[in-house]
Amino acid sequence: MGHTFDVRIWAVREKPDRRKKAVELRWKVGRQPHSATFRTTTLADNRRAELMVAVQRGEPFDEATGLPLSELRHQRDVSWYQHARSYIEMKWQDAPAKTRATLAEAMATVTPALVEDTRGMADVRMVRRALYSWAFNKHRWDADPPEDVRQVLDWFEAKSLPTSALGDPVITRRALDVLKRKLDGSTASPHTIRRKRAIFHNAVVFAVEAGLLADNPIPRISWKLPEPVEDELDPAGVPNPDQARALLRAVGEQGKRGRHLVAFFGCLYFAAARPAEVVALKLPQCTLPRRGWGQLRLRETRPRAGSAWTDTGETHDRRGLKKRSGKTVRAVPIPPEFVAMLRWHIDAYGTAPDGRLFRTLRGGLLQESGYGQVWAAARRSALRPEEAASGLAARPYDLRHAGLSAWLAAGVDPQTVTKRAGHSVAVLLRVYAKFVNDSDDAANARIAARLGEPRRGL
């Protein structure tokens, strides 16, 4: 059964064969008959008038219950706080750990705006802790929170607006506006605002699917999203081959920990791999001949999400390649220079028991904070003060950008670059546009050579 505008409502009548007087109201929705019994004619007439008003408004009726959809939604209505938890539960099972944390952050941002009033609300940091770490972290739903957290959660259960309140554009705008702010009241980055707005939009769509709202009110709100962050890389921040090699040498000069990380950073540059892919790299995934080019076969990522968000309780999640199926393998040829670097690393340090090439001094997974410290020291050593101040190679991830830009500058076609890098041609052309343009001279020279010298008269 579904929804229909085909509704017939009959006049009330006394119900026959009853010891006590009773009045019956009968109506039909589609092919489904419905009835209700009242003690007085007045009550029955009032109910009939309510149904007639819904028909006159052109409102659809639910065939199964016989009720106007607005009334049905009101009966099913739940608070936004409860709906947000239902949304988290719906998304949780199939979401990566980092995505779970991102969903919780968005719900923790918007939920304080959807309350009756703010009397008795805790301070913003306590609210964020309670919502982010407890209310919207499904792993903790069966645990007993601290008393101060429990008080905050009880407050939201009592004060949260019904989800149907989002039908009011003023309330929806209020929710959208809080997405623009950080905890300290300053303006969030456009990327963060757009990400949270997308999650909020999806949660509202879920409310429509659940019958809590007639439609999604967000598109009707005249609320402008911030301009998207420019994805195009600034070449001034990407090291050239000489600078990249100088940085790798400087990494090796940072003591025992630095020497162990030279090949790790080399993977980011020579294979243009993502750090989370290199953290998971194992010896069987490497082809390292004594001469010539080798190959890395990347198949897994270990992004750091925090133990509170993973199913295993480990700090790092275990996922397939980014935006690829779990069985996808990305083969990346690596030059002899880097093959020799990896062979040296394996001879010097061996592998972890599970075959991983890179690990902490205690055998664990590499942490961003650890290799980030080594990278910061290498920058101070390898770069001139003005280069360091300019943001050149500010993050280890910039080595991946350097590797990809080197491939493009060498004239490698975009399809091959994207196949090795693990993203789309559209992303490549958008993010690395300046590097593609910088190869115009080389491309022009190749075209001129193909065309040959012009003959006289042409």
Helices and strands as residue ranges (DSSP letters): E 3-4, E 7-9, E 13-14, E 23-29, E 32-38, H 41-56, E 61-62, H 69-76, H 80-92, H 97-110, G 111-113, H 124-130, I 131-135, G 138-140, H 147-159, G 163-167, H 169-178, H 190-209, G 218-220, G 235-237, H 241-252, H 255-270, H 275-279, G 283-285, E 286-287, E 294-298, E 330-334, H 336-349, H 368-382, H 385-389, H 398-409, H 414-421, H 425-431, H 433-438, H 440-451
